[in-house]
């Protein structure tokens, strides 16, 4: 049974058809990246997958159950981390907020929050407020909060678009490490083809609106990945050219 099974969903907003008969599957432990032309509906798709919007037709199933709202066992990391965190709560309290549905004592939740903050490199910053730390640190708090909820599926909506290049690389490697260690299934929406290929086991390429899958590409690159060696590998460069050509072709026909 797939962790996520999307069957021919459609979605229109404001009279415009955004998603047109899109299907995909995510298996246990897979890291999937989703790319496509600008404005093709990637974020709308992600909100449907998260149960935040209902498709007009078709179905989204999580662990075999059709979604009718946000389910337990799924977490979403937003692009705008500064707005997703609660500025009046300390970092540790933002993380424990993510565990509000988990049956555990307050002490157990705080202990887990401290462990996860340490895992994302924020040991010693638990008592700080989000506005007292850098943007990269705030995004690490958002990642820690999502992981604290013990999700079996982690959805990521361009979570690194607003951080600098070095921080982006560091958090990419952190996410890959934690996903592997914790056995998480991840689906990353990104506009960055290099990020998509570097992170993923599969890259799904979307069409222009109304969006559907035009290619589902297996990324058979060795793990663990390396920011220099992986991106210099001939197989990586071939995949990069393939994805970029697909997106360029869609731009010329838009």
LOGUDREN-724925 format. One record per residue (C-alpha): y, x, z; residue in one letter. Coordinates in pm, whole numbers, plus 50000, padded with zeros to 5 digits. Example, Ala and Ser with C-alpha at 12.3 -4.5 7.8 and 13.67 -1.06 7.14 Angstrom:
2
SITE      v      u      w  r
SITE  49550  51230  50780  A
SITE  49894  51367  50714  S
//
This chain:
254
SITE      v      u      w  r
SITE  50000  50000  50000  X
SITE  50341  50135  49900  X
SITE  50604  50181  50170  X
SITE  50860  50025  49933  X
SITE  50773  49803  49638  X
SITE  51055  49670  49420  X
SITE  50944  49412  49163  X
SITE  51178  49325  48874  X
SITE  51487  49252  49083  X
SITE  51814  49126  48936  X
SITE  52154  49102  49102  X
SITE  52494  48979  48984  X
SITE  52826  49019  49166  X
SITE  53150  48846  49070  X
SITE  52991  48707  48756  X
SITE  52880  49050  48631  X
SITE  52512  49141  48608  X
SITE  52466  49466  48802  X
SITE  52088  49503  48826  X
SITE  51866  49384  48543  X
SITE  51493  49365  48611  X
SITE  51451  49688  48806  X
SITE  51115  49795  48950  X
SITE  51012  50101  49153  X
SITE  50766  50210  49422  X
SITE  50784  50465  49703  X
SITE  50463  50595  49861  X
SITE  50418  50729  50213  X
SITE  50590  51064  50264  X
SITE  50762  51075  49923  X
SITE  51120  51195  49880  X
SITE  51273  51006  49588  X
SITE  51617  51062  49437  X
SITE  51799  50800  49230  X
SITE  52063  50905  48976  X
SITE  52245  50733  48692  X
SITE  52580  50698  48514  X
SITE  52886  50634  48726  X
SITE  52922  50264  48807  X
SITE  52566  50175  48710  X
SITE  52499  49996  49039  X
SITE  52326  50257  49257  X
SITE  52490  50142  49580  X
SITE  52429  49774  49500  X
SITE  52063  49862  49447  X
SITE  52049  50042  49781  X
SITE  52193  49745  49970  X
SITE  51925  49526  49813  X
SITE  51655  49773  49917  X
SITE  51794  49776  50272  X
SITE  51787  49396  50299  X
SITE  52167  49376  50320  X
SITE  52183  49177  49995  X
SITE  51926  48941  49852  X
SITE  51829  48989  49486  X
SITE  51895  48690  49262  X
SITE  51537  48716  49136  X
SITE  51240  48944  49187  X
SITE  51138  49082  49526  X
SITE  51170  49383  49756  X
SITE  50873  49446  49987  X
SITE  50870  49693  50275  X
SITE  50522  49789  50395  X
SITE  50380  49484  50218  X
SITE  50626  49228  50359  X
SITE  50896  49069  50145  X
SITE  51244  49139  50277  X
SITE  51471  48856  50389  X
SITE  51704  49082  50589  X
SITE  51723  49437  50730  X
SITE  51375  49516  50869  X
SITE  51262  49721  51165  X
SITE  51134  50057  51052  X
SITE  51407  50120  50794  X
SITE  51734  50311  50843  X
SITE  52035  50363  50615  X
SITE  52268  50664  50622  X
SITE  52604  50582  50466  X
SITE  52830  50801  50255  X
SITE  53131  50734  50479  X
SITE  52991  50881  50800  X
SITE  53331  50878  50975  X
SITE  53339  50497  50956  X
SITE  52973  50448  51038  X
SITE  53007  50624  51375  X
SITE  53169  50453  51673  X
SITE  53474  50670  51761  X
SITE  53498  50540  52119  X
SITE  53141  50650  52196  X
SITE  53032  51007  52260  X
SITE  52789  51162  52014  X
SITE  52490  51102  52239  X
SITE  52590  50737  52280  X
SITE  52619  50698  51903  X
SITE  52263  50826  51875  X
SITE  52125  50602  52150  X
SITE  52299  50308  51978  X
SITE  52054  50361  51695  X
SITE  51768  50299  51939  X
SITE  51885  49960  52062  X
SITE  51578  49787  51913  X
SITE  51332  50038  52057  X
SITE  51142  49943  52372  X
SITE  51220  50237  52604  X
SITE  51411  50306  52923  X
SITE  51767  50436  52918  X
SITE  51645  50775  53038  X
SITE  51380  50792  52766  X
SITE  51636  50705  52501  X
SITE  51881  50968  52621  X
SITE  51606  51231  52635  X
SITE  51508  51149  52276  X
SITE  51873  51155  52169  X
SITE  51916  51502  52319  X
SITE  51604  51626  52137  X
SITE  51725  51493  51803  X
SITE  52078  51627  51847  X
SITE  51923  51968  51913  X
SITE  51702  51929  51603  X
SITE  52009  51871  51382  X
SITE  52191  52170  51530  X
SITE  52419  51986  51774  X
SITE  52295  52117  52106  X
SITE  52593  52128  52340  X
SITE  52795  51869  52146  X
SITE  52638  51559  52299  X
SITE  52943  51485  52518  X
SITE  53194  51524  52236  X
SITE  53337  51226  52052  X
SITE  53291  51212  51673  X
SITE  53660  51280  51612  X
SITE  53632  51603  51815  X
SITE  53385  51766  51573  X
SITE  53392  51860  51203  X
SITE  53294  51634  50916  X
SITE  52964  51815  50872  X
SITE  52888  51768  51241  X
SITE  52974  51399  51220  X
SITE  52725  51360  50935  X
SITE  52462  51535  51148  X
SITE  52531  51280  51423  X
SITE  52480  51001  51169  X
SITE  52150  51160  51061  X
SITE  52042  51196  51424  X
SITE  52124  50830  51491  X
SITE  51914  50720  51193  X
SITE  51618  50938  51296  X
SITE  51641  50821  51657  X
SITE  51547  50471  51542  X
SITE  51206  50612  51431  X
SITE  51234  50476  51077  X
SITE  50939  50492  50843  X
SITE  51175  50466  50545  X
SITE  51509  50644  50534  X
SITE  51766  50530  50276  X
SITE  52056  50765  50202  X
SITE  52368  50655  50014  X
SITE  52532  50976  49883  X
SITE  52547  51105  50243  X
SITE  52679  51452  50151  X
SITE  52944  51362  49895  X
SITE  53234  51425  50134  X
SITE  53134  51760  50284  X
SITE  53203  52112  50153  X
SITE  52951  52298  49939  X
SITE  52806  52521  50212  X
SITE  52772  52235  50460  X
SITE  52612  52028  50185  X
SITE  52349  52296  50122  X
SITE  52281  52337  50494  X
SITE  52233  51962  50549  X
SITE  52016  51931  50236  X
SITE  51780  52191  50384  X
SITE  51796  52023  50725  X
SITE  51704  51684  50579  X
SITE  51412  51831  50384  X
SITE  51286  52011  50694  X
SITE  51307  51704  50918  X
SITE  51159  51471  50654  X
SITE  50859  51702  50616  X
SITE  50811  51757  50989  X
SITE  50840  51387  51074  X
SITE  50651  51256  50767  X
SITE  50938  51033  50656  X
SITE  50960  50847  50327  X
SITE  51312  50898  50189  X
SITE  51512  50745  49906  X
SITE  51836  50924  49822  X
SITE  52105  50777  49597  X
SITE  52329  51052  49459  X
SITE  52559  51126  49166  X
SITE  52468  51497  49186  X
SITE  52179  51584  48953  X
SITE  52128  51924  49118  X
SITE  52101  51765  49461  X
SITE  51862  51502  49325  X
SITE  51625  51759  49179  X
SITE  51645  52000  49470  X
SITE  51555  51735  49726  X
SITE  51303  51516  49551  X
SITE  50937  51477  49465  X
SITE  51048  51223  49201  X
SITE  51381  51155  49032  X
SITE  51442  50801  48908  X
SITE  51706  50778  48635  X
SITE  51891  50449  48599  X
SITE  52055  50299  48292  X
SITE  52403  50157  48246  X
SITE  52462  49807  48382  X
SITE  52269  49588  48406  X
SITE  52075  49878  48548  X
SITE  51703  49938  48517  X
SITE  51477  50245  48534  X
SITE  51483  50452  48215  X
SITE  51275  50744  48347  X
SITE  51069  50832  48653  X
SITE  51034  51211  48662  X
SITE  50788  51403  48876  X
SITE  50952  51716  49026  X
SITE  50658  51954  49057  X
SITE  50851  52238  49221  X
SITE  50703  52434  49513  X
SITE  50796  52351  49871  X
SITE  50966  52462  50083  X
SITE  51262  52466  49849  X
SITE  51516  52750  49842  X
SITE  51879  52704  49745  X
SITE  51875  53013  49520  X
SITE  51516  53060  49403  X
SITE  51443  52691  49337  X
SITE  51762  52634  49138  X
SITE  51695  52947  48928  X
SITE  51336  52855  48838  X
SITE  51274  52779  48467  X
SITE  51097  52451  48557  X
SITE  51403  52341  48757  X
SITE  51639  52423  48470  X
SITE  51421  52230  48225  X
SITE  51420  51925  48452  X
SITE  51796  51954  48500  X
SITE  51852  51956  48124  X
SITE  51624  51655  48083  X
SITE  51807  51446  48342  X
SITE  52154  51548  48224  X
SITE  52065  51464  47864  X
SITE  51944  51118  47970  X
SITE  52267  51048  48157  X
SITE  52482  51190  47876  X
SITE  52305  50969  47621  X
SITE  52381  50661  47830  X
SITE  52747  50760  47863  X
SITE  52783  50779  47486  X
SITE  52632  50434  47441  X
SITE  52826  50264  47723  X
//
